Amino acid sequence: MDWKNLSKRAAVAVVAAPLILWAAWRGGLAFFVFVEVIILLGLLEFYQLAKAKGMHPNQLLGVSAGLMLGAQIYFHGHHEIWLTEMFLVVLLVLVELFRNKGSALHNAGATLLGFAYVAGLWSFMLLIRELPRALNLDYASAGTWIVMLLATIWVCDTAAYFCGLAFGRHKLFARVSPKKTWEGAIGGLIFAVLMAVASHYWFVRDLRLRDAIVIGFIIGTIGQMSDLAESLFKRDAGVKDSSSLIPGHGGVLDRFDSQMLVAPLVYLYLLLALPQ
């Protein structure tokens, strides 16, 4: 076990986790700024991965559109977000027409994938946080949902790591992440459900026990698959971490990769489960 790296991770978590949870609980501008920072840094990291593969994504357009998408969702809701997507596509094609730098298909594809993967998926965290406004629920309720989601992801990651370390024998997906095991993944799933259930009894508002169980299961399964997806991009780019921004954790994508695929599914489930 790398105790030095583990101590760095713990030190960063002790400082950063309370601030993130506070922003999630408070919502409003605080959480909006947090999500925008994640989108900004995450897009820059993703485009660096694309550059490592010899592509030339249009960072300016991709980042601008990503930040615009987050702002549009926060200030105007999910209505007409396709305008931002069309804005990016039209400008990207026009710029690429005159750019003449490498493969136009690769450049445009990497730019659009980064926008969709980082900004598009992470924006669902904002949609979840602002959902009570659309459903006429207590705005504070969504703060408890986001805190549960984040805490459950962190518990799942930690449990998967230590269960894999203690009991891991069978490789989960060696082609993408050689160190991950089935035993670790199962441990992560079990603790994710337990954490979601504990959150339900502790502080979560306006969600039933079965809702907490379903969300815990989504996090314990899809969250770990989302982590593998980010590992796939890094392995393809030939790098260990998406960046070295966060001591002991790597980059923003390394630390917040599980939310990518989890947030849209949790949002969809909440739309179906909550009273309209």
N, C-alpha and C positions, 0 to 999 in steps of 0.2 A: 504493500500500500504506500502511495506517495503522500506521506504525512505533511510535507512542506506545502504541497499544492492544496491538500485538504484544509490546512490551516488558513491559507489565503482565501479559499472559497468561503469558509466559515466567517472570516473577518469581513469580507465584502457583504455577505448575506446579513450580518448583524447590523450593518450600517444601512444598506440599501432596502432590505425587505420592509422595515417599518415605514419608510418613505413611500414605497410603492403601494403598500396596503392602505396607507393614509389617503393617497391620491385616489385609489379605487373607491374607498369608503365615502370620501367627500364628493367625488364626481365633479361635474361642472368643468370649469376651466382647468383645474388641477389635473384631472384625469385626461382631458383633451390634450394638454401640453405633453403629458407623459407618453400618450399614444403617438403623437406627432414626432417626438424624439425617437421613439422606437422605429417608426416608419423611415425617418431620415437616415438614421445610422444603419438600419437593416438594409435599406436599398443600396447605400454606398458599399456595404460589405458584399451584397449579392453581385453587384456590378464588378467588384474586384475579382470575384470567383469567375465571372464570365471573361474578364480580361486575361485571367490565367489560362483560359482555353483558347486564346487568340482572337476573341471577339472584341468588338468595339461598341458597347452599348452607349446610347445617348443618355448620359447621367443627368444632364441638366433637365431634359424633358421628362425623364422617368421620375426623378425626385420631385420636380415641380408638380407633376400630375398626382403623385402619391400624397403629397402634403395637401394639395387641393381637394383630393377625395376625402381625406380625414376632416378637413374644415367644412366641406359641403355636408357631410353626414352630421357633424356636430351642430351646425347652425341651421340646417334645413331638413334634416332627416334623410331617409333613404330614397326619397322621391327624386327622380331625374338624375341619379348618379351616373346614368349612361352618358350624360353630356360630357363628364370628365373623361370617360373612356374614349368617346369619339374625338374629343379635343386632342388627346394623346395620339391616337391612331392617325388622324389627318396630318397633324404637324410632323409626326415621326416619318411618315411616308414622304412628305414634301422635303423635309430636311435630308433624308437618306438619298433622295433623288440627286441632290447636288453634292453630297458628302464625299463619295468616291473613296471610302476607307474600308478596305477588307470586304467581307461578304455582307451585302445588304440584307439578305435573309437572316443571317446569324445575328447581325447587329439589331435589327428590328425585333427579331424573336427574343433575344436576351433582354432587351429593354421592356418589352411587353410582359414577359414572364416575370421579371423582377417586380414590375408594377402590380401584377395580379397576385403573385405569391406573397409578397411582403405587405404592400399597401392594401390590396384588396382583401386579403384574409385577416390581417391585423385590425382592419377597420371594423370587423365584426365585434371586437371588444368594445368599441364605442357604441355600436348598435345595441349591444346587450345593456350597457350602462344607461343608455337613454331610452330603453324600451318602456319603462313605466309611464313616460310622457304620452306614448301612443296608446297605452292600455288603461290609462287613468288609474294607475296604482301609485302607491307611495314611492316617491323618487328615491328614498333611502333604501328601499328594498333591493334595487339593482346593485347598490354598493355591497350588500351582503353576498349577492350572487357572484360578483367579480372577486371578492375576497375569498370566497369558498373555492372558486375556480383556480385562482392563483395558488392558494395554499395547498389544494389537492394535487395540483401539478408538481409543486415542489416536494411534497411528501412522496408522491409516486416516483419521481426521479431518484430521490434519496433512498427509498426502500428498494428500488430496482438495483441500484448500485451495490448496496450492502448485502442484499439477498444473493445477488450474482456473485459477489466476492466470497460469501460464506458457503453457498450451495451450488454455484454454477458448474454444470458439467456438460450441458448440451447447448451447442451454438444456436443462436436465434436466427441470425442473418449474416453469416460469415463474410459474404461477398461485399456487404456494405459496412458492417460494424463488427469486426472479429471478436471483440471483448464482450459483447452482449450475449446473454444466455436466456434460455426458456425459463429457468428457475428464477432469474432476476426479473424477467417480465411478469411472471405469475405473482411474484412478491409485490411488484409495483402495482399490479391490478388490485390485489387484495387490500393493500394499504390505501389505495386511492378511494375505493368504495368505503372503507372504514372512516377515512378522513371526511368524505362528503357527508356520511351519516352523522358523524360527530358534529360537523358544522351545522347540520340541520337542527340538532338538539341544542346547540350552543348559541348561535346568533342569527341564522338565516331566517329571513322573513318571506312570507307569501309563497313558499314552496312546501309541498308535501314530502313525506318521507320517501315515497316512491320516486319523486322527482330527483331528490338527492342521490338515490341509488343509481338511477339512470345516468345522471351527470357524472357520478363517480366512475361508472362503467365506461362511459364515453372517454373520459380522461385516461383511465387505466389501459384502454386498448388503442384508441385513435391517437391519443397523446404520445404514446410510445412509437407508433407508426410515423407520426409527424417528426419525431426525433430522428428516426431512421431516414426519412426523406431528406432532411437537411444533411445528414451524414453522406447520403448518396451524392448530393451536389458537391460537397467538400472533397470526397474521394475522387470524383470525376475531375475536379480542378487540381487535384494533387496536393491539397493542403490539410493540415491537421485541425486548425481552427479557422473560423471565418475572419477573425482578427485577434489582436492581443489587447483589445480595449479594456476588458474587465479582468483584473488580476485573478488568476485561478479558475476563471470561467471561460476564457476565450473572448469571443465577440458577442454582439447583441443577438445575432442569429443562433449562436450556440446556447445562449441563456434563455431565449424566448422562442425557441423553435416549436415546442409542444403546442403553444397556443395557435399556431398557424392553421392546423386542420381541426383543432378542437372547437375554436370559437364559432365557426359557421354552423357546426352541428348542434352546439349548445343553444345558439340563437334560434335555429329552426325548431328544436325541441321546446324551447320556452314559448315560441309562438303557438305551438300546438297544445301545450299543456296549460298555459295560463288563460284565465277568463278574458274573452275579448270584449 
